[in-house]
Amino acid sequence: MTHLFDLQEKSDWKHIEKLKEDVRDALLISNGDETLRTLEKLELIDALQRLGIDYLFKNEIERVLDGAFVNKVNSVLDNDLHYKSLYFRLLRQHGYEVSHDFFSVFKDERGNFKDGVYLDVKGMLSLYEASHLGFEGEETMYKAMAFATKNLKLIHDDDDDDGNIEQSLKEEVSHALELPLHWRMSRMDVRWQIDVHNVKYLAKYPSLLELAKLDFNMVQAIHQKELAHMSR
């Protein structure tokens, strides 16, 4: 696999530290609407995990998740499926106790997910990923997985491109149906994540994308050296 761009020698380390500081600031900044900031921070943590560089920010991620867990979900975003699914997945993934009743607002009186929920494609994709962190016996999570899988497959199989769904989101749906995030080896998935989300990350977090590329190249270089050593 070709490198995304060439690494320089020691001069790059200082630049890498600057990129890390930029990402760290984005994670820990507290100005503005704290509810919306929490959503942005959770999305940034998700991006760090997808790009395989979350290991560089373990302490900062723990601080953000601790704060999110203590403050719970603000009523402003109580009906935001994407936010609640992302919150549920990340906190469960990191060992926090989040009840599956968290999704009751999206269910009808019979305990099934409401029909209109499927219209939120981004939320459905987040619900699908969250459902794979359900525990045995949690009926809500079984229903969430079945409901999300069914509707995402309909989106995936629909060849009628009406322009209502971004192409990158369609690619995410297809990729997730092949194998959900929770079952993937994140390091093996990094290049795909960089390619698909390049524009989104570049616009919102340019330092994040550049850091991910540098880290990816360094890991590739280490592997190539190890392979060369083993071959000799």
C-alpha positions as CSV (number, residue, x, y, z in Angstrom):
1,M,0.0,0.0,0.0
2,T,1.4,3.4,-1.0
3,H,1.9,6.0,1.6
4,L,-0.5,9.0,1.8
5,F,2.5,11.3,1.9
6,D,6.1,10.9,2.8
7,L,7.3,11.2,6.3
8,Q,10.3,13.4,7.1
9,E,12.8,12.7,9.8
10,K,12.9,14.2,13.3
11,S,11.5,17.5,12.2
12,D,8.2,15.8,11.9
13,W,8.0,15.0,15.6
14,K,7.6,18.6,16.6
15,H,4.8,19.0,14.0
16,I,3.1,15.9,15.3
17,E,3.1,17.3,18.8
18,K,1.5,20.5,17.5
19,L,-1.2,18.4,15.7
20,K,-1.8,16.5,18.9
21,E,-2.2,19.7,20.9
22,D,-4.8,21.0,18.4
23,V,-6.9,17.8,18.7
24,R,-6.5,17.8,22.5
25,D,-7.8,21.4,22.6
26,A,-10.8,20.4,20.5
27,L,-11.6,17.6,22.9
28,L,-11.4,19.6,26.1
29,I,-12.7,23.0,25.0
30,S,-15.7,24.1,27.0
31,N,-17.1,27.3,25.5
32,G,-20.4,27.6,23.8
33,D,-23.6,25.4,24.3
34,E,-22.3,22.6,26.4
35,T,-25.0,20.2,25.1
36,L,-23.9,20.7,21.5
37,R,-20.3,20.6,22.5
38,T,-20.8,17.2,24.1
39,L,-22.2,15.9,20.8
40,E,-19.2,17.3,18.9
41,K,-16.8,15.8,21.5
42,L,-18.4,12.4,21.2
43,E,-18.2,12.6,17.4
44,L,-14.6,13.5,17.7
45,I,-13.9,10.5,20.0
46,D,-15.7,8.3,17.4
47,A,-13.4,9.8,14.7
48,L,-10.3,9.2,16.7
49,Q,-11.3,5.5,17.2
50,R,-12.1,5.1,13.5
51,L,-8.8,6.6,12.5
52,G,-6.9,4.4,15.0
53,I,-5.3,7.3,16.9
54,D,-7.5,7.2,20.1
55,Y,-4.5,5.6,21.9
56,L,-2.8,9.1,21.8
57,F,-5.6,10.7,23.8
58,K,-6.6,8.1,26.4
59,N,-6.7,10.6,29.3
60,E,-8.6,13.3,27.4
61,I,-11.2,10.7,26.2
62,E,-11.7,9.5,29.7
63,R,-12.4,13.0,30.9
64,V,-14.9,13.7,28.2
65,L,-16.8,10.4,28.8
66,D,-16.8,10.9,32.5
67,G,-18.4,14.3,32.0
68,A,-20.9,12.9,29.6
69,F,-21.8,10.1,31.9
70,V,-22.3,12.4,34.9
71,N,-24.4,15.0,33.0
72,K,-26.4,12.3,31.2
73,V,-28.3,13.4,28.1
74,N,-29.7,16.9,28.0
75,S,-33.4,17.1,27.1
76,V,-32.5,19.2,24.0
77,L,-31.1,16.1,22.4
78,D,-33.4,13.5,23.9
79,N,-35.0,12.8,20.6
80,D,-31.8,12.9,18.6
81,L,-31.3,9.2,17.6
82,H,-27.7,9.8,16.3
83,Y,-26.6,11.5,19.5
84,K,-28.2,9.0,21.9
85,S,-26.9,6.0,19.9
86,L,-23.4,7.4,19.8
87,Y,-23.6,8.2,23.5
88,F,-24.8,4.7,24.3
89,R,-22.1,3.0,22.1
90,L,-19.1,5.0,23.3
91,L,-20.0,4.8,27.0
92,R,-20.8,1.1,26.9
93,Q,-17.6,0.4,24.9
94,H,-15.6,2.1,27.7
95,G,-17.3,0.3,30.5
96,Y,-19.9,2.8,31.7
97,E,-23.3,1.4,32.8
98,V,-25.9,2.7,30.3
99,S,-29.4,1.1,30.4
100,H,-30.9,-0.2,27.2
101,D,-34.1,1.7,28.3
102,F,-32.1,4.7,27.0
103,F,-34.0,4.2,23.7
104,S,-37.5,4.1,25.1
105,V,-38.3,7.5,23.6
106,F,-38.0,6.0,20.1
107,K,-40.4,3.1,20.8
108,D,-44.2,2.9,20.6
109,E,-46.7,1.6,23.2
110,R,-46.1,-2.0,22.0
111,G,-42.4,-1.7,22.6
112,N,-41.4,-1.6,18.9
113,F,-39.4,1.2,17.3
114,K,-41.6,3.9,15.8
115,D,-42.0,3.8,12.0
116,G,-40.8,7.3,11.4
117,V,-37.4,6.6,13.0
118,Y,-36.1,5.0,9.8
119,L,-36.2,8.4,8.0
120,D,-33.1,9.5,10.0
121,V,-30.5,7.6,8.0
122,K,-27.5,8.9,10.1
123,G,-29.4,8.0,13.3
124,M,-30.3,4.6,12.0
125,L,-26.6,3.9,11.2
126,S,-25.6,5.0,14.7
127,L,-28.4,2.8,16.2
128,Y,-27.2,-0.2,14.2
129,E,-23.6,0.3,15.5
130,A,-24.9,0.8,19.1
131,S,-27.1,-2.4,18.9
132,H,-24.0,-4.6,18.7
133,L,-23.1,-3.6,22.2
134,G,-26.3,-5.0,23.7
135,F,-26.0,-7.6,26.5
136,E,-27.7,-11.0,26.5
137,G,-31.4,-10.7,27.3
138,E,-31.7,-7.0,26.4
139,E,-34.8,-7.2,24.1
140,T,-34.6,-3.6,23.2
141,M,-31.1,-4.1,21.6
142,Y,-32.3,-7.2,19.7
143,K,-35.1,-5.1,18.3
144,A,-32.8,-2.2,17.6
145,M,-30.5,-4.5,15.6
146,A,-33.3,-6.1,13.6
147,F,-35.0,-2.7,12.9
148,A,-31.8,-0.9,11.9
149,T,-30.5,-3.8,9.8
150,K,-33.8,-4.1,7.9
151,N,-34.0,-0.4,7.1
152,L,-30.3,0.1,6.3
153,K,-30.5,-2.9,3.8
154,L,-33.4,-1.1,2.1
155,I,-31.2,2.0,1.7
156,H,-28.3,-0.1,0.5
157,D,-30.4,-2.0,-2.1
158,D,-32.1,1.2,-3.4
159,D,-30.4,2.1,-6.7
160,D,-32.6,5.2,-7.1
161,D,-30.2,8.0,-6.3
162,D,-32.5,11.0,-5.5
163,G,-29.7,13.0,-4.0
164,N,-31.3,13.0,-0.5
165,I,-28.5,10.9,1.0
166,E,-24.8,11.9,0.8
167,Q,-22.7,9.4,-1.1
168,S,-20.3,9.1,1.9
169,L,-23.2,8.1,4.1
170,K,-24.3,5.5,1.6
171,E,-20.8,4.1,1.6
172,E,-20.8,4.0,5.4
173,V,-24.1,2.1,5.3
174,S,-22.7,-0.5,2.9
175,H,-19.5,-0.8,4.9
176,A,-21.3,-1.2,8.2
177,L,-23.6,-3.9,6.8
178,E,-20.5,-5.9,5.7
179,L,-19.1,-5.8,9.2
180,P,-20.1,-3.5,12.2
181,L,-17.5,-1.3,13.9
182,H,-17.6,-3.4,17.0
183,W,-16.4,-6.5,15.1
184,R,-13.7,-4.8,13.0
185,M,-10.0,-4.5,13.7
186,S,-9.7,-0.8,13.7
187,R,-6.1,-0.6,12.5
188,M,-7.0,-2.6,9.4
189,D,-9.9,-0.2,8.7
190,V,-8.0,3.1,9.0
191,R,-7.2,3.6,5.3
192,W,-10.9,3.2,4.3
193,Q,-12.0,5.6,7.0
194,I,-9.5,8.2,5.8
195,D,-10.5,7.9,2.2
196,V,-14.3,8.0,2.9
197,H,-14.2,10.8,5.5
198,N,-11.4,12.8,4.0
199,V,-13.6,15.8,3.1
200,K,-15.6,15.8,6.3
201,Y,-12.5,15.6,8.6
202,L,-10.5,18.1,6.5
203,A,-13.3,20.7,6.8
204,K,-13.9,20.3,10.5
205,Y,-10.7,18.9,12.0
206,P,-7.8,19.4,9.6
207,S,-5.2,18.6,12.3
208,L,-7.0,15.3,13.1
209,L,-6.8,14.2,9.5
210,E,-3.2,15.1,9.1
211,L,-2.3,13.4,12.4
212,A,-4.1,10.2,11.3
213,K,-2.2,10.2,8.0
214,L,1.1,10.6,9.7
215,D,0.3,7.9,12.3
216,F,-0.9,5.6,9.5
217,N,2.4,6.1,7.6
218,M,4.6,5.5,10.6
219,V,2.8,2.3,11.5
220,Q,3.1,1.2,7.8
221,A,6.9,2.0,7.9
222,I,7.4,0.0,11.1
223,H,5.6,-3.0,9.6
224,Q,7.6,-2.8,6.4
225,K,10.9,-2.8,8.3
226,E,9.7,-5.7,10.4
227,L,8.8,-7.7,7.2
228,A,12.1,-6.8,5.6
229,H,13.9,-8.0,8.8
230,M,11.9,-11.3,8.8
231,S,12.6,-11.8,5.1
232,R,16.4,-11.5,5.7
